[in-house]
Amino acid sequence: MSAAPAFAPPGAAAPVGDGALGTIPSTFSQALILSRYQFRDYLRSRRFILMMGIVLAAGAILTTVVAYYRPSGVIDNADDLYGTLWAGGAGVVIVFAGIIFGGDAIAGEFQNKTGYFLMGLPIKRTTVYAGKYLATLAASIVSLVVYVVIVTGNAVYYLGAGAFSGPGPLIESFAITLLYLLALLGFVFLFSSLFKTSAYAVLVVAVLFLFGFSIIQEVVVNLAHTEPWFLLSYVNAINAYPLIGVPAHVSTVRNPFTHATSTAYNPTYIEGILVMAGYWLLTTIGGLLSFEREEFT
């Protein structure tokens, strides 16, 4: 014979289940969950294979050139070698990583209509933006780590144990490179949030970082005769300073063919760090605000 159901007295607290069914994770937890799955998708995608192919190809070319010519100013000590191979190639790796992983990170939500499914869940757009940003950052760092392993392998081959005699400058350069990566991804996500078509977002970012900034820098220096301190491509030069030293802020260079002289500019340490941090904050916030205002139509 079944027992009669027991009713709780008026005013009693509702029973609490054993699990957390029905609870919504915090915004931070949601961003981490989304970034983890997005990062896993990156690792399984063709774009990751493409990015690894670019890094390995760049590393193979540099390794071959150095092995063939064995330049005395490069393989003499660790700082010279890292200053040439690491500082010279890390910026290129970052640009391609930003284009491949982040160019359509936000624009794809509009083009592929995946935003309709995400926005139907109890999740903020800030969470989606942050999660994708973190996943793109993680995938880009993996690319950088692979590249630094290639550079370190070259250093070990030419210098042996001397490749690790003073890791401080390389670590400092790596930290500056990460700041540049954050600034570039902020810029990439800003443009990705301004377009609803992935192709447009990727094209604009690729043209701007592969050609646009360099052309603008040449115009500002050679025609306006002004320091292009406001360009991200210009201040990226400070990532080599821990390895090769800080050059003169303003110097005069002579053209070996025309024998004409011109003024050359080099960013200062503080200038470079402040400009990178400014780009990171302003473009990241701008991209988020743009994503918040866009409609999934």
Secondary structure as GFF3:
##gff-version 3
##sequence-region A 1 297
A	DSSP	alpha_helix	27	44	.	.	.	ID=ss1
A	DSSP	alpha_helix	46	69	.	.	.	ID=ss2
A	DSSP	alpha_helix	78	97	.	.	.	ID=ss3
A	DSSP	pi_helix	98	102	.	.	.	ID=ss4
A	DSSP	alpha_helix	107	111	.	.	.	ID=ss5
A	DSSP	alpha_helix	114	119	.	.	.	ID=ss6
A	DSSP	alpha_helix	125	159	.	.	.	ID=ss7
A	DSSP	three_ten_helix	160	164	.	.	.	ID=ss8
A	DSSP	alpha_helix	168	194	.	.	.	ID=ss9
A	DSSP	alpha_helix	198	207	.	.	.	ID=ss10
A	DSSP	pi_helix	208	212	.	.	.	ID=ss11
A	DSSP	alpha_helix	213	222	.	.	.	ID=ss12
A	DSSP	alpha_helix	232	235	.	.	.	ID=ss13
A	DSSP	three_ten_helix	236	240	.	.	.	ID=ss14
A	DSSP	alpha_helix	241	244	.	.	.	ID=ss15
A	DSSP	beta_strand	250	254	.	.	.	ID=ss16
A	DSSP	beta_strand	261	265	.	.	.	ID=ss17
A	DSSP	alpha_helix	269	293	.	.	.	ID=ss18
###
